[in-house]
C-alpha cells in the first residue's frame, strides 16, 4: 500500500483542526456553569457548627482553655447537637494563628500556657443562611474582629469536632464553633 503524501496528511490535519475549532466556537446546549455558595461551605455537622439547627443556647460561662481541653470526649461522638453543645463559653487566651480554611471558616488557634484549642468563625452570612438573623449578625460581627492577639476574649458555642490533624487541635478535639464575640485586649 502506498504511503500518503505529505500534502494529503497536511490536508487531513487542517480539516481535523477546523472541525475542532468549529465545535469549540459553536454555541453549546449545555447549561451555563453557576457559582453555588453551598459548594464553598463546610459539611461535617455543618448545621450544628453554624447554628443552622437553631438551638436554644445556654448563656455564656467562663472556662479556661485547659478546662475545656481536659473534658472527656463523648463516645460515641454526637451526630446531632448534644446537650453539652448548647453551652456558650467565654475563654481568655492568646490567639496565635488565624487561618482561612477551604470552607472559608477562620480557623483560630487559642493558647493559654501549654493548653491549646481551636475556635472557628464561619463565613457568615454566606454559609449560615439557616441560622436566625440575630445569630448571623452576631457571627459576622465577631468574624470582623478576629485577629492574632496576645490576650483576647473569645465567646463561642462549644462543639465536638472529629479528631483530625489540624493546627492547634485540643487533645479531645473540642472547639468553640462558631465564635459569637471576639475582643482583643493587647495592642
Helices and strands as residue ranges (DSSP letters): H 6-25, H 37-40, H 46-49, E 58-62, H 65-69, G 84-86, E 87-100, E 106-112, E 115-121, H 133-145, E 149-160, E 174-184
